[in-house]
Amino acid sequence: MSTNYYLIKNPCPCCGKGEANLHIGSSSSGWAFALRVNEFDKSPKNIHEWHTEIFNENNKIIDEYDNAITPNNLWALIDKPNPGTLRHIEHYQVTADPKLSYDLVSYEFS
């Protein structure tokens, strides 16, 4: 089972729509977190830029079911050491360091 996470930049307090909806990535049972990065769109380009956006109090994080997620809870999923998990680098072409708890995935996925 997997869950996708999205960041809504500067959501309107009335309607909830934001300047941009960015796909953060996906958490799947038994797999490292797939953190989406892309140099050709508005997505953050690396883990440091994602950290800044995720912890920006003007942004909102939701899962694919529209449940609000706190920055700390999401970050715990991304940066959770879990030895023995499957890595996307073994199955897809991604930029990642196998010593990290997440994989940087540079293409759109769901």
DARAWO-V737938 format. One record per residue. RES is the residue in three letters. SS is DSSP state (H for helix, E for strand, - for the rest). NEAR is the number of other C-alpha atoms within 8 Angstrom. D_FIRST is the distance of its C-alpha to the first C-alpha in whole Angstrom. Layout:
((RES;SS;NEAR;D_FIRST) (RES;SS;NEAR;D_FIRST))
This chain:
((MET;-;4;0) (SER;E;7;4) (THR;E;9;7) (ASN;E;12;10) (TYR;E;12;14) (TYR;E;13;17) (LEU;E;14;21) (ILE;E;15;23) (LYS;E;12;27) (ASN;-;9;30) (PRO;-;13;28) (CYS;-;8;31) (PRO;-;5;32) (CYS;-;4;33) (CYS;-;6;30) (GLY;-;7;27) (LYS;-;7;28) (GLY;-;10;28) (GLU;-;8;30) (ALA;E;7;26) (ASN;E;9;23) (LEU;E;10;21) (HIS;E;10;18) (ILE;E;11;17) (GLY;E;11;14) (SER;E;12;10) (SER;E;13;8) (SER;E;10;6) (SER;-;6;6) (GLY;-;6;9) (TRP;E;10;10) (ALA;-;15;13) (PHE;E;13;13) (ALA;E;12;14) (LEU;E;12;17) (ARG;E;13;18) (VAL;-;12;22) (ASN;-;12;24) (GLU;-;8;28) (PHE;-;4;29) (ASP;-;5;27) (LYS;-;7;27) (SER;-;10;24) (PRO;-;11;25) (LYS;-;9;26) (ASN;-;8;25) (ILE;H;7;24) (HIS;H;6;27) (GLU;H;9;27) (TRP;H;11;24) (HIS;H;8;25) (THR;H;8;28) (GLU;H;9;26) (ILE;H;11;23) (PHE;-;8;26) (ASN;-;7;28) (GLU;-;5;29) (ASN;-;7;30) (ASN;-;13;26) (LYS;E;13;23) (ILE;E;13;20) (ILE;E;13;17) (ASP;E;12;13) (GLU;-;9;13) (TYR;-;5;13) (ASP;-;6;17) (ASN;-;7;16) (ALA;E;8;19) (ILE;-;10;18) (THR;-;7;21) (PRO;H;9;21) (ASN;H;6;21) (ASN;H;8;18) (LEU;H;9;17) (TRP;H;8;19) (ALA;H;8;18) (LEU;H;9;14) (ILE;H;12;16) (ASP;-;9;19) (LYS;-;7;17) (PRO;-;6;19) (ASN;-;7;17) (PRO;-;4;19) (GLY;-;4;17) (THR;-;8;14) (LEU;E;8;14) (ARG;-;10;16) (HIS;H;12;15) (ILE;H;11;19) (GLU;H;7;19) (HIS;-;6;17) (TYR;-;6;19) (GLN;-;8;22) (VAL;-;10;21) (THR;E;9;23) (ALA;-;10;22) (ASP;-;6;24) (PRO;-;8;22) (LYS;-;4;24) (LEU;-;9;22) (SER;-;12;18) (TYR;E;11;17) (ASP;E;17;18) (LEU;E;12;20) (VAL;E;13;18) (SER;-;9;21) (TYR;-;7;20) (GLU;-;5;18) (PHE;-;3;15) (SER;-;4;12))
